[in-house]
């Protein structure tokens, strides 16, 4: 059973996927200088009404093994300790101890 | 040499012919937000599917294969050892009211 925080993150990602087009459309209208200011303002207010599980800023890469929020290496999706465990075990292709 | 009005007219006709965006005053149109690629599909694929395939599922589906879940057996053995040592889980407290 994944972490509670990981479940929240999954929920946020799905929300972002569903609302991305709508948000993009509102953003376009809100940033278009050719539109009258009232229309732009209305679009910006609509953007503000979106809940937190629809905003891409709420999405955070977490460790896929442990659910840790910090120290994530994005190439592997693992936190630093899980990365170390797997790398020493040989489960990460092409990763070996550095020495130079 | 060439009048700026002529150049502006040329720009307008050029954009019309080649079907490009005509923006002589360089006003911000918000087109850059439309040009950006969508991030939703790649975001959703980040976590591996939760419990897509587990030993318990295979055991239930093919009971004739007689699969033994080593991790589960080890866990049960650890619990038995702890009980022998007197370190088992304490009795559940009966809540009064």
N, CA and C atoms of all chains as a GROMACS GRO file, in nm:
protein
  591
    1UNK      N    1   0.087  -0.120   0.000
    1UNK     CA    2   0.000   0.000   0.000
    1UNK      C    3   0.090   0.124   0.000
    2UNK      N    4   0.083   0.206  -0.104
    2UNK     CA    5   0.172   0.323  -0.107
    2UNK      C    6   0.136   0.424   0.002
    3UNK      N    7   0.231   0.516   0.023
    3UNK     CA    8   0.220   0.624   0.121
    3UNK      C    9   0.093   0.707   0.101
    4UNK      N   10   0.044   0.769   0.208
    4UNK     CA   11  -0.071   0.858   0.193
    4UNK      C   12  -0.035   0.976   0.106
    5UNK      N   13   0.088   1.026   0.121
    5UNK     CA   14   0.132   1.140   0.040
    5UNK      C   15   0.141   1.101  -0.107
    6UNK      N   16   0.185   0.976  -0.130
    6UNK     CA   17   0.194   0.929  -0.269
    6UNK      C   18   0.055   0.921  -0.329
    7UNK      N   19  -0.043   0.877  -0.250
    7UNK     CA   20  -0.180   0.870  -0.302
    7UNK      C   21  -0.231   1.009  -0.338
    8UNK      N   22  -0.199   1.106  -0.251
    8UNK     CA   23  -0.240   1.244  -0.280
    8UNK      C   24  -0.175   1.292  -0.410
    9UNK      N   25  -0.049   1.257  -0.428
    9UNK     CA   26   0.023   1.300  -0.548
    9UNK      C   27  -0.038   1.237  -0.673
   10UNK      N   28  -0.076   1.109  -0.661
   10UNK     CA   29  -0.139   1.040  -0.775
   10UNK      C   30  -0.270   1.110  -0.810
   11UNK      N   31  -0.346   1.146  -0.705
   11UNK     CA   32  -0.474   1.215  -0.727
   11UNK      C   33  -0.451   1.349  -0.799
   12UNK      N   34  -0.347   1.420  -0.754
   12UNK     CA   35  -0.317   1.549  -0.817
   12UNK      C   36  -0.280   1.530  -0.964
   13UNK      N   37  -0.199   1.427  -0.991
   13UNK     CA   38  -0.158   1.405  -1.130
   13UNK      C   39  -0.276   1.374  -1.220
   14UNK      N   40  -0.370   1.292  -1.169
   14UNK     CA   41  -0.488   1.261  -1.250
   14UNK      C   42  -0.575   1.384  -1.272
   15UNK      N   43  -0.586   1.466  -1.166
   15UNK     CA   44  -0.663   1.590  -1.180
   15UNK      C   45  -0.602   1.682  -1.282
   16UNK      N   46  -0.469   1.691  -1.282
   16UNK     CA   47  -0.400   1.777  -1.378
   16UNK      C   48  -0.427   1.727  -1.519
   17UNK      N   49  -0.422   1.594  -1.537
   17UNK     CA   50  -0.444   1.538  -1.671
   17UNK      C   51  -0.582   1.575  -1.722
   18UNK      N   52  -0.684   1.567  -1.633
   18UNK     CA   53  -0.821   1.593  -1.678
   18UNK      C   54  -0.844   1.740  -1.711
   19UNK      N   55  -0.781   1.830  -1.633
   19UNK     CA   56  -0.813   1.972  -1.648
   19UNK      C   57  -0.712   2.052  -1.727
   20UNK      N   58  -0.611   1.983  -1.780
   20UNK     CA   59  -0.501   2.059  -1.840
   20UNK      C   60  -0.547   2.146  -1.956
   21UNK      N   61  -0.631   2.090  -2.045
   21UNK     CA   62  -0.676   2.166  -2.161
   21UNK      C   63  -0.755   2.289  -2.119
   22UNK      N   64  -0.843   2.270  -2.020
   22UNK     CA   65  -0.927   2.380  -1.974
   22UNK      C   66  -0.842   2.492  -1.915
   23UNK      N   67  -0.747   2.453  -1.831
   23UNK     CA   68  -0.657   2.551  -1.771
   23UNK      C   69  -0.577   2.624  -1.877
   24UNK      N   70  -0.532   2.549  -1.976
   24UNK     CA   71  -0.451   2.609  -2.083
   24UNK      C   72  -0.533   2.713  -2.158
   25UNK      N   73  -0.662   2.682  -2.184
   25UNK     CA   74  -0.749   2.775  -2.255
   25UNK      C   75  -0.768   2.903  -2.174
   26UNK      N   76  -0.800   2.888  -2.045
   26UNK     CA   77  -0.819   3.007  -1.959
   26UNK      C   78  -0.691   3.090  -1.953
   27UNK      N   79  -0.577   3.020  -1.943
   27UNK     CA   80  -0.449   3.092  -1.935
   27UNK      C   81  -0.425   3.172  -2.062
   28UNK      N   82  -0.458   3.113  -2.177
   28UNK     CA   83  -0.438   3.183  -2.303
   28UNK      C   84  -0.521   3.312  -2.306
   29UNK      N   85  -0.648   3.303  -2.265
   29UNK     CA   86  -0.733   3.423  -2.266
   29UNK      C   87  -0.682   3.526  -2.166
   30UNK      N   88  -0.638   3.479  -2.048
   30UNK     CA   89  -0.593   3.571  -1.944
   30UNK      C   90  -0.464   3.643  -1.984
   31UNK      N   91  -0.383   3.582  -2.069
   31UNK     CA   92  -0.255   3.642  -2.106
   31UNK      C   93  -0.258   3.712  -2.241
   32UNK      N   94  -0.372   3.711  -2.309
   32UNK     CA   95  -0.382   3.770  -2.443
   32UNK      C   96  -0.405   3.920  -2.429
   33UNK      N   97  -0.307   4.003  -2.473
   33UNK     CA   98  -0.317   4.148  -2.458
   33UNK      C   99  -0.422   4.209  -2.551
   34UNK      N  100  -0.463   4.133  -2.652
   34UNK     CA  101  -0.559   4.189  -2.747
   34UNK      C  102  -0.701   4.186  -2.690
   35UNK      N  103  -0.723   4.100  -2.588
   35UNK     CA  104  -0.857   4.091  -2.530
   35UNK      C  105  -0.886   4.212  -2.443
   36UNK      N  106  -1.017   4.251  -2.430
   36UNK     CA  107  -1.051   4.359  -2.336
   36UNK      C  108  -1.017   4.318  -2.193
   37UNK      N  109  -0.976   4.413  -2.108
   37UNK     CA  110  -0.930   4.378  -1.972
   37UNK      C  111  -1.033   4.304  -1.888
   38UNK      N  112  -1.166   4.332  -1.911
   38UNK     CA  113  -1.267   4.262  -1.830
   38UNK      C  114  -1.265   4.113  -1.860
   39UNK      N  115  -1.252   4.079  -1.987
   39UNK     CA  116  -1.249   3.938  -2.027
   39UNK      C  117  -1.127   3.869  -1.968
   40UNK      N  118  -1.012   3.938  -1.975
   40UNK     CA  119  -0.888   3.881  -1.921
   40UNK      C  120  -0.901   3.859  -1.771
   41UNK      N  121  -0.961   3.958  -1.703
   41UNK     CA  122  -0.977   3.947  -1.558
   41UNK      C  123  -1.067   3.829  -1.523
   42UNK      N  124  -1.179   3.815  -1.598
   42UNK     CA  125  -1.270   3.701  -1.574
   42UNK      C  126  -1.198   3.569  -1.593
   43UNK      N  127  -1.116   3.559  -1.696
   43UNK     CA  128  -1.042   3.435  -1.721
   43UNK      C  129  -0.947   3.406  -1.606
   44UNK      N  130  -0.880   3.510  -1.556
   44UNK     CA  131  -0.786   3.491  -1.444
   44UNK      C  132  -0.860   3.446  -1.318
   45UNK      N  133  -0.980   3.503  -1.294
   45UNK     CA  134  -1.060   3.462  -1.178
   45UNK      C  135  -1.100   3.315  -1.190
   46UNK      N  136  -1.136   3.274  -1.312
   46UNK     CA  137  -1.171   3.133  -1.334
   46UNK      C  138  -1.052   3.043  -1.305
   47UNK      N  139  -0.933   3.089  -1.344
   47UNK     CA  140  -0.811   3.011  -1.316
   47UNK      C  141  -0.792   2.995  -1.167
   48UNK      N  142  -0.825   3.099  -1.090
   48UNK     CA  143  -0.807   3.094  -0.946
   48UNK      C  144  -0.903   2.998  -0.878
   49UNK      N  145  -1.016   2.966  -0.943
   49UNK     CA  146  -1.115   2.881  -0.878
   49UNK      C  147  -1.078   2.734  -0.882
   50UNK      N  148  -0.977   2.696  -0.962
   50UNK     CA  149  -0.942   2.554  -0.971
   50UNK      C  150  -0.889   2.504  -0.837
   51UNK      N  151  -0.929   2.380  -0.800
   51UNK     CA  152  -0.884   2.323  -0.674
   51UNK      C  153  -0.741   2.276  -0.681
   52UNK      N  154  -0.687   2.239  -0.562
   52UNK     CA  155  -0.544   2.208  -0.557
   52UNK      C  156  -0.508   2.080  -0.630
   53UNK      N  157  -0.605   1.987  -0.645
   53UNK     CA  158  -0.572   1.862  -0.713
   53UNK      C  159  -0.586   1.875  -0.864
   54UNK      N  160  -0.590   2.001  -0.915
   54UNK     CA  161  -0.591   2.022  -1.060
   54UNK      C  162  -0.474   2.108  -1.103
   55UNK      N  163  -0.402   2.164  -1.007
   55UNK     CA  164  -0.292   2.254  -1.041
   55UNK      C  165  -0.163   2.175  -1.058
   56UNK      N  166  -0.088   2.200  -1.168
   56UNK     CA  167   0.037   2.125  -1.186
   56UNK      C  168   0.142   2.157  -1.082
   57UNK      N  169   0.130   2.270  -1.009
   57UNK     CA  170   0.229   2.303  -0.907
   57UNK      C  171   0.220   2.212  -0.786
   58UNK      N  172   0.104   2.145  -0.764
   58UNK     CA  173   0.090   2.056  -0.649
   58UNK      C  174   0.159   1.922  -0.672
   59UNK      N  175   0.188   1.895  -0.797
   59UNK     CA  176   0.249   1.765  -0.829
   59UNK      C  177   0.397   1.768  -0.792
   60UNK      N  178   0.440   1.665  -0.718
   60UNK     CA  179   0.582   1.656  -0.677
   60UNK      C  180   0.631   1.516  -0.704
   61UNK      N  181   0.747   1.505  -0.761
   61UNK     CA  182   0.806   1.372  -0.782
   61UNK      C  183   0.842   1.311  -0.648
   62UNK      N  184   0.783   1.196  -0.618
   62UNK     CA  185   0.817   1.126  -0.493
   62UNK      C  186   0.890   0.997  -0.526
   63UNK      N  187   0.955   0.941  -0.423
   63UNK     CA  188   1.024   0.815  -0.444
   63UNK      C  189   0.920   0.707  -0.472
   64UNK      N  190   0.939   0.629  -0.580
   64UNK     CA  191   0.838   0.530  -0.615
   64UNK      C  192   0.844   0.408  -0.524
   65UNK      N  193   0.959   0.392  -0.449
   65UNK     CA  194   0.969   0.279  -0.357
   65UNK      C  195   0.920   0.316  -0.218
   66UNK      N  196   0.974   0.427  -0.164
   66UNK     CA  197   0.947   0.460  -0.025
   66UNK      C  198   0.848   0.573  -0.008
   67UNK      N  199   0.823   0.653  -0.112
   67UNK     CA  200   0.732   0.766  -0.099
   67UNK      C  201   0.794   0.889  -0.038
   68UNK      N  202   0.927   0.893  -0.032
   68UNK     CA  203   0.995   1.008   0.027
   68UNK      C  204   0.983   1.127  -0.067
   69UNK      N  205   0.965   1.248  -0.009
   69UNK     CA  206   0.944   1.366  -0.092
   69UNK      C  207   1.071   1.440  -0.128
   70UNK      N  208   1.178   1.418  -0.047
   70UNK     CA  209   1.301   1.494  -0.068
   70UNK      C  210   1.412   1.402  -0.116
   71UNK      N  211   1.511   1.459  -0.178
   71UNK     CA  212   1.628   1.382  -0.220
   71UNK      C  213   1.597   1.287  -0.333
   72UNK      N  214   1.506   1.328  -0.425
   72UNK     CA  215   1.467   1.240  -0.534
   72UNK      C  216   1.556   1.265  -0.654
   73UNK      N  217   1.605   1.156  -0.714
   73UNK     CA  218   1.680   1.169  -0.839
   73UNK      C  219   1.582   1.139  -0.952
   74UNK      N  220   1.554   1.241  -1.035
   74UNK     CA  221   1.445   1.229  -1.131
   74UNK      C  222   1.473   1.124  -1.238
   75UNK      N  223   1.603   1.093  -1.263
   75UNK     CA  224   1.633   0.995  -1.368
   75UNK      C  225   1.582   0.857  -1.329
   76UNK      N  226   1.578   0.829  -1.195
   76UNK     CA  227   1.536   0.696  -1.149
   76UNK      C  228   1.402   0.699  -1.076
   77UNK      N  229   1.357   0.817  -1.035
   77UNK     CA  230   1.236   0.825  -0.956
   77UNK      C  231   1.252   0.770  -0.817
   78UNK      N  232   1.378   0.765  -0.766
   78UNK     CA  233   1.406   0.708  -0.635
   78UNK      C  234   1.467   0.811  -0.544
   79UNK      N  235   1.440   0.795  -0.412
   79UNK     CA  236   1.509   0.881  -0.317
   79UNK      C  237   1.652   0.830  -0.300
   80UNK      N  238   1.737   0.911  -0.235
   80UNK     CA  239   1.881   0.881  -0.238
   80UNK      C  240   1.915   0.749  -0.171
   81UNK      N  241   1.837   0.711  -0.067
   81UNK     CA  242   1.871   0.586   0.001
   81UNK      C  243   1.830   0.465  -0.083
   82UNK      N  244   1.708   0.472  -0.140
   82UNK     CA  245   1.663   0.362  -0.225
   82UNK      C  246   1.753   0.348  -0.347
   83UNK      N  247   1.798   0.464  -0.399
   83UNK     CA  248   1.892   0.462  -0.511
   83UNK      C  249   2.018   0.386  -0.471
   84UNK      N  250   2.068   0.417  -0.351
   84UNK     CA  251   2.191   0.352  -0.305
   84UNK      C  252   2.171   0.202  -0.290
   85UNK      N  253   2.060   0.162  -0.229
   85UNK     CA  254   2.033   0.019  -0.209
   85UNK      C  255   2.029  -0.055  -0.342
   86UNK      N  256   1.954   0.003  -0.437
   86UNK     CA  257   1.937  -0.067  -0.565
   86UNK      C  258   2.065  -0.065  -0.646
   87UNK      N  259   2.138   0.047  -0.639
   87UNK     CA  260   2.260   0.056  -0.719
   87UNK      C  261   2.363  -0.045  -0.670
   88UNK      N  262   2.376  -0.059  -0.538
   88UNK     CA  263   2.474  -0.154  -0.485
   88UNK      C  264   2.432  -0.297  -0.513
   89UNK      N  265   2.300  -0.320  -0.526
   89UNK     CA  266   2.250  -0.452  -0.560
   89UNK      C  267   2.266  -0.486  -0.707
   90UNK      N  268   2.288  -0.380  -0.788
   90UNK     CA  269   2.302  -0.400  -0.931
   90UNK      C  270   2.172  -0.392  -1.007
   91UNK      N  271   2.066  -0.339  -0.942
   91UNK     CA  272   1.936  -0.335  -1.009
   91UNK      C  273   1.920  -0.216  -1.100
   92UNK      N  274   2.015  -0.122  -1.097
   92UNK     CA  275   2.007  -0.006  -1.185
   92UNK      C  276   2.108  -0.023  -1.298
   93UNK      N  277   2.059  -0.032  -1.422
   93UNK     CA  278   2.152  -0.060  -1.532
   93UNK      C  279   2.247   0.055  -1.557
   94UNK      N  280   2.376   0.021  -1.565
   94UNK     CA  281   2.478   0.120  -1.601
   94UNK      C  282   2.526   0.204  -1.485
   95UNK      N  283   2.477   0.177  -1.362
   95UNK     CA  284   2.519   0.257  -1.247
   95UNK      C  285   2.623   0.179  -1.170
   96UNK      N  286   2.738   0.240  -1.148
   96UNK     CA  287   2.838   0.175  -1.065
   96UNK      C  288   2.908   0.279  -0.981
   97UNK      N  289   2.984   0.233  -0.882
   97UNK     CA  290   3.048   0.323  -0.788
   97UNK      C  291   3.150   0.409  -0.862
   98UNK      N  292   3.146   0.541  -0.829
   98UNK     CA  293   3.236   0.632  -0.898
   98UNK      C  294   3.374   0.627  -0.838
   99UNK      N  295   3.471   0.633  -0.924
   99UNK     CA  296   3.608   0.653  -0.876
   99UNK      C  297   3.688   0.708  -0.992
  100UNK      N  298   3.751   0.820  -0.968
  100UNK     CA  299   3.832   0.877  -1.074
  100UNK      C  300   3.943   0.964  -1.018
  101UNK      N  301   1.572   5.424  -4.798
  101UNK     CA  302   1.552   5.399  -4.941
  101UNK      C  303   1.407   5.362  -4.966
  102UNK      N  304   1.358   5.253  -4.897
  102UNK     CA  305   1.219   5.212  -4.915
  102UNK      C  306   1.136   5.273  -4.803
  103UNK      N  307   1.015   5.320  -4.836
  103UNK     CA  308   0.930   5.384  -4.735
  103UNK      C  309   0.883   5.279  -4.634
  104UNK      N  310   0.876   5.315  -4.503
  104UNK     CA  311   0.830   5.217  -4.403
  104UNK      C  312   0.687   5.170  -4.426
  105UNK      N  313   0.603   5.257  -4.485
  105UNK     CA  314   0.466   5.214  -4.511
  105UNK      C  315   0.464   5.100  -4.614
  106UNK      N  316   0.556   5.110  -4.712
  106UNK     CA  317   0.564   5.004  -4.813
  106UNK      C  318   0.611   4.874  -4.750
  107UNK      N  319   0.711   4.886  -4.660
  107UNK     CA  320   0.760   4.765  -4.591
  107UNK      C  321   0.650   4.700  -4.508
  108UNK      N  322   0.570   4.785  -4.438
  108UNK     CA  323   0.462   4.731  -4.355
  108UNK      C  324   0.359   4.659  -4.441
  109UNK      N  325   0.326   4.720  -4.556
  109UNK     CA  326   0.230   4.656  -4.646
  109UNK      C  327   0.285   4.524  -4.698
  110UNK      N  328   0.415   4.523  -4.729
  110UNK     CA  329   0.480   4.400  -4.777
  110UNK      C  330   0.471   4.291  -4.672
  111UNK      N  331   0.498   4.327  -4.546
  111UNK     CA  332   0.492   4.230  -4.435
  111UNK      C  333   0.352   4.170  -4.423
  112UNK      N  334   0.252   4.260  -4.435
  112UNK     CA  335   0.113   4.212  -4.422
  112UNK      C  336   0.079   4.112  -4.532
  113UNK      N  337   0.117   4.146  -4.656
  113UNK     CA  338   0.085   4.057  -4.768
  113UNK      C  339   0.162   3.926  -4.758
  114UNK      N  340   0.289   3.939  -4.712
  114UNK     CA  341   0.372   3.818  -4.697
  114UNK      C  342   0.308   3.721  -4.599
  115UNK      N  343   0.264   3.773  -4.484
  115UNK     CA  344   0.199   3.687  -4.384
  115UNK      C  345   0.072   3.626  -4.438
  116UNK      N  346   0.000   3.704  -4.521
  116UNK     CA  347  -0.124   3.650  -4.577
  116UNK      C  348  -0.095   3.535  -4.673
  117UNK      N  349   0.012   3.555  -4.754
  117UNK     CA  350   0.043   3.453  -4.855
  117UNK      C  351   0.089   3.324  -4.788
  118UNK      N  352   0.180   3.336  -4.690
  118UNK     CA  353   0.242   3.218  -4.631
  118UNK      C  354   0.167   3.168  -4.507
  119UNK      N  355   0.052   3.229  -4.477
  119UNK     CA  356  -0.031   3.181  -4.366
  119UNK      C  357   0.043   3.182  -4.233
  120UNK      N  358   0.126   3.284  -4.211
  120UNK     CA  359   0.194   3.296  -4.081
  120UNK      C  360   0.120   3.398  -3.996
  121UNK      N  361   0.152   3.399  -3.865
  121UNK     CA  362   0.084   3.492  -3.775
  121UNK      C  363   0.131   3.635  -3.803
  122UNK      N  364   0.034   3.728  -3.813
  122UNK     CA  365   0.066   3.867  -3.845
  122UNK      C  366   0.057   3.949  -3.718
  123UNK      N  367   0.170   3.997  -3.669
  123UNK     CA  368   0.175   4.073  -3.544
  123UNK      C  369   0.274   4.187  -3.558
  124UNK      N  370   0.239   4.296  -3.631
  124UNK     CA  371   0.337   4.403  -3.658
  124UNK      C  372   0.378   4.479  -3.534
  125UNK      N  373   0.288   4.493  -3.435
  125UNK     CA  374   0.321   4.569  -3.314
  125UNK      C  375   0.388   4.482  -3.209
  126UNK      N  376   0.408   4.352  -3.236
  126UNK     CA  377   0.470   4.257  -3.142
  126UNK      C  378   0.395   4.254  -3.010
  127UNK      N  379   0.264   4.256  -3.018
  127UNK     CA  380   0.184   4.250  -2.896
  127UNK      C  381   0.181   4.106  -2.845
  128UNK      N  382   0.172   4.092  -2.711
  128UNK     CA  383   0.170   3.956  -2.653
  128UNK      C  384   0.033   3.895  -2.674
  129UNK      N  385   0.028   3.786  -2.749
  129UNK     CA  386  -0.100   3.724  -2.782
  129UNK      C  387  -0.131   3.604  -2.694
  130UNK      N  388  -0.038   3.559  -2.613
  130UNK     CA  389  -0.061   3.437  -2.536
  130UNK      C  390  -0.044   3.311  -2.618
  131UNK      N  391   0.010   3.323  -2.740
  131UNK     CA  392   0.026   3.205  -2.825
  131UNK      C  393   0.129   3.109  -2.769
  132UNK      N  394   0.222   3.163  -2.688
  132UNK     CA  395   0.327   3.073  -2.637
  132UNK      C  396   0.271   2.969  -2.543
  133UNK      N  397   0.157   3.000  -2.476
  133UNK     CA  398   0.097   2.900  -2.388
  133UNK      C  399   0.027   2.792  -2.468
  134UNK      N  400  -0.020   2.827  -2.586
  134UNK     CA  401  -0.082   2.726  -2.672
  134UNK      C  402   0.022   2.637  -2.737
  135UNK      N  403   0.142   2.693  -2.756
  135UNK     CA  404   0.247   2.617  -2.824
  135UNK      C  405   0.308   2.512  -2.732
  136UNK      N  406   0.303   2.536  -2.601
  136UNK     CA  407   0.369   2.444  -2.507
  136UNK      C  408   0.306   2.307  -2.516
  137UNK      N  409   0.388   2.203  -2.496
  137UNK     CA  410   0.334   2.067  -2.501
  137UNK      C  411   0.260   2.037  -2.371
  138UNK      N  412   0.162   1.946  -2.379
  138UNK     CA  413   0.084   1.906  -2.261
  138UNK      C  414   0.166   1.811  -2.174
  139UNK      N  415   0.160   1.836  -2.042
  139UNK     CA  416   0.241   1.755  -1.951
  139UNK      C  417   0.162   1.646  -1.880
  140UNK      N  418   0.029   1.651  -1.890
  140UNK     CA  419  -0.056   1.558  -1.816
  140UNK      C  420  -0.023   1.411  -1.838
  141UNK      N  421  -0.020   1.362  -1.962
  141UNK     CA  422   0.004   1.219  -1.984
  141UNK      C  423   0.136   1.170  -1.926
  142UNK      N  424   0.243   1.248  -1.939
  142UNK     CA  425   0.372   1.204  -1.886
  142UNK      C  426   0.371   1.206  -1.733
  143UNK      N  427   0.297   1.300  -1.673
  143UNK     CA  428   0.288   1.307  -1.527
  143UNK      C  429   0.223   1.182  -1.470
  144UNK      N  430   0.114   1.138  -1.538
  144UNK     CA  431   0.037   1.026  -1.484
  144UNK      C  432   0.117   0.896  -1.490
  145UNK      N  433   0.214   0.888  -1.583
  145UNK     CA  434   0.291   0.764  -1.597
  145UNK      C  435   0.407   0.754  -1.500
  146UNK      N  436   0.422   0.846  -1.407
  146UNK     CA  437   0.541   0.849  -1.321
  146UNK      C  438   0.548   0.728  -1.228
  147UNK      N  439   0.434   0.704  -1.154
  147UNK     CA  440   0.438   0.594  -1.058
  147UNK      C  441   0.405   0.463  -1.128
  148UNK      N  442   0.474   0.354  -1.093
  148UNK     CA  443   0.436   0.225  -1.151
  148UNK      C  444   0.299   0.184  -1.100
  149UNK      N  445   0.223   0.108  -1.180
  149UNK     CA  446   0.087   0.071  -1.136
  149UNK      C  447   0.091  -0.004  -1.004
  150UNK      N  448   0.004   0.041  -0.913
  150UNK     CA  449   0.005  -0.010  -0.777
  150UNK      C  450  -0.055  -0.150  -0.775
  151UNK      N  451   0.022  -0.246  -0.725
  151UNK     CA  452  -0.022  -0.384  -0.707
  151UNK      C  453  -0.079  -0.442  -0.835
  152UNK      N  454  -0.012  -0.415  -0.949
  152UNK     CA  455  -0.062  -0.470  -1.075
  152UNK      C  456  -0.047  -0.621  -1.075
  153UNK      N  457   0.067  -0.668  -1.021
  153UNK     CA  458   0.093  -0.812  -1.018
  153UNK      C  459   0.157  -0.845  -0.885
  154UNK      N  460   0.092  -0.926  -0.806
  154UNK     CA  461   0.151  -0.966  -0.679
  154UNK      C  462   0.142  -1.118  -0.666
  155UNK      N  463   0.226  -1.170  -0.575
  155UNK     CA  464   0.230  -1.316  -0.558
  155UNK      C  465   0.094  -1.367  -0.508
  156UNK      N  466   0.027  -1.288  -0.424
  156UNK     CA  467  -0.102  -1.331  -0.371
  156UNK      C  468  -0.203  -1.353  -0.483
  157UNK      N  469  -0.198  -1.265  -0.584
  157UNK     CA  470  -0.292  -1.275  -0.696
  157UNK      C  471  -0.268  -1.403  -0.775
  158UNK      N  472  -0.138  -1.431  -0.800
  158UNK     CA  473  -0.104  -1.551  -0.878
  158UNK      C  474  -0.143  -1.676  -0.801
  159UNK      N  475  -0.120  -1.671  -0.667
  159UNK     CA  476  -0.154  -1.787  -0.584
  159UNK      C  477  -0.302  -1.817  -0.589
  160UNK      N  478  -0.382  -1.707  -0.589
  160UNK     CA  479  -0.527  -1.727  -0.592
  160UNK      C  480  -0.574  -1.778  -0.727
  161UNK      N  481  -0.505  -1.726  -0.832
  161UNK     CA  482  -0.552  -1.759  -0.966
  161UNK      C  483  -0.515  -1.902  -1.006
  162UNK      N  484  -0.392  -1.945  -0.967
  162UNK     CA  485  -0.345  -2.079  -1.003
  162UNK      C  486  -0.312  -2.158  -0.877
  163UNK      N  487  -0.410  -2.204  -0.801
  163UNK     CA  488  -0.380  -2.277  -0.677
  163UNK      C  489  -0.308  -2.409  -0.701
  164UNK      N  490  -0.322  -2.466  -0.822
  164UNK     CA  491  -0.259  -2.597  -0.847
  164UNK      C  492  -0.108  -2.585  -0.863
  165UNK      N  493  -0.058  -2.461  -0.881
  165UNK     CA  494   0.086  -2.446  -0.898
  165UNK      C  495   0.161  -2.460  -0.765
  166UNK      N  496   0.092  -2.446  -0.652
  166UNK     CA  497   0.154  -2.458  -0.518
  166UNK      C  498   0.270  -2.360  -0.499
  167UNK      N  499   0.244  -2.234  -0.523
  167UNK     CA  500   0.348  -2.132  -0.506
  167UNK      C  501   0.358  -2.099  -0.358
  168UNK      N  502   0.482  -2.079  -0.313
  168UNK     CA  503   0.507  -2.042  -0.174
  168UNK      C  504   0.558  -1.897  -0.171
  169UNK      N  505   0.491  -1.811  -0.092
  169UNK     CA  506   0.535  -1.672  -0.081
  169UNK      C  507   0.643  -1.664   0.027
  170UNK      N  508   0.768  -1.653  -0.018
  170UNK     CA  509   0.880  -1.660   0.077
  170UNK      C  510   0.877  -1.546   0.178
  171UNK      N  511   0.847  -1.424   0.128
  171UNK     CA  512   0.849  -1.307   0.217
  171UNK      C  513   0.744  -1.322   0.326
  172UNK      N  514   0.626  -1.373   0.288
  172UNK     CA  515   0.520  -1.391   0.386
  172UNK      C  516   0.556  -1.497   0.488
  173UNK      N  517   0.617  -1.609   0.441
  173UNK     CA  518   0.659  -1.718   0.533
  173UNK      C  519   0.764  -1.667   0.631
  174UNK      N  520   0.857  -1.584   0.580
  174UNK     CA  521   0.961  -1.530   0.668
  174UNK      C  522   0.898  -1.440   0.774
  175UNK      N  523   0.800  -1.361   0.731
  175UNK     CA  524   0.733  -1.271   0.826
  175UNK      C  525   0.665  -1.351   0.935
  176UNK      N  526   0.596  -1.461   0.897
  176UNK     CA  527   0.528  -1.543   0.998
  176UNK      C  528   0.628  -1.609   1.092
  177UNK      N  529   0.741  -1.654   1.035
  177UNK     CA  530   0.844  -1.715   1.119
  177UNK      C  531   0.899  -1.615   1.219
  178UNK      N  532   0.919  -1.489   1.175
  178UNK     CA  533   0.970  -1.386   1.265
  178UNK      C  534   0.874  -1.364   1.381
  179UNK      N  535   0.742  -1.364   1.348
  179UNK     CA  536   0.642  -1.342   1.453
  179UNK      C  537   0.647  -1.456   1.555
  180UNK      N  538   0.661  -1.580   1.506
  180UNK     CA  539   0.668  -1.696   1.599
  180UNK      C  540   0.789  -1.686   1.689
  181UNK      N  541   0.905  -1.647   1.629
  181UNK     CA  542   1.027  -1.632   1.710
  181UNK      C  543   1.007  -1.529   1.821
  182UNK      N  544   0.944  -1.417   1.782
  182UNK     CA  545   0.924  -1.310   1.882
  182UNK      C  546   0.833  -1.358   1.995
  183UNK      N  547   0.732  -1.437   1.959
  183UNK     CA  548   0.639  -1.486   2.062
  183UNK      C  549   0.712  -1.578   2.159
  184UNK      N  550   0.804  -1.664   2.101
  184UNK     CA  551   0.881  -1.757   2.188
  184UNK      C  552   0.964  -1.679   2.286
  185UNK      N  553   1.019  -1.565   2.238
  185UNK     CA  554   1.104  -1.485   2.325
  185UNK      C  555   1.024  -1.402   2.422
  186UNK      N  556   0.893  -1.397   2.403
  186UNK     CA  557   0.810  -1.313   2.487
  186UNK      C  558   0.799  -1.171   2.436
  187UNK      N  559   0.828  -1.151   2.307
  187UNK     CA  560   0.823  -1.016   2.251
  187UNK      C  561   0.708  -1.000   2.153
  188UNK      N  562   0.604  -1.086   2.165
  188UNK     CA  563   0.493  -1.076   2.071
  188UNK      C  564   0.412  -0.950   2.092
  189UNK      N  565   0.314  -0.928   2.003
  189UNK     CA  566   0.232  -0.806   2.011
  189UNK      C  567   0.149  -0.809   2.138
  190UNK      N  568   0.130  -0.695   2.209
  190UNK     CA  569   0.052  -0.693   2.334
  190UNK      C  570  -0.097  -0.712   2.304
  191UNK      N  571  -0.173  -0.754   2.410
  191UNK     CA  572  -0.316  -0.777   2.391
  191UNK      C  573  -0.386  -0.643   2.365
  192UNK      N  574  -0.488  -0.649   2.281
  192UNK     CA  575  -0.561  -0.527   2.244
  192UNK      C  576  -0.634  -0.473   2.367
  193UNK      N  577  -0.619  -0.344   2.397
  193UNK     CA  578  -0.680  -0.284   2.516
  193UNK      C  579  -0.831  -0.272   2.495
  194UNK      N  580  -0.909  -0.313   2.599
  194UNK     CA  581  -1.055  -0.300   2.588
  194UNK      C  582  -1.093  -0.158   2.628
  195UNK      N  583  -1.145  -0.083   2.535
  195UNK     CA  584  -1.179   0.057   2.563
  195UNK      C  585  -1.308   0.063   2.644
  196UNK      N  586  -1.305   0.136   2.758
  196UNK     CA  587  -1.424   0.148   2.844
  196UNK      C  588  -1.489   0.281   2.813
  197UNK      N  589  -1.607   0.280   2.750
  197UNK     CA  590  -1.678   0.405   2.726
  197UNK      C  591  -1.609   0.493   2.624
   0.00000   0.00000   0.00000
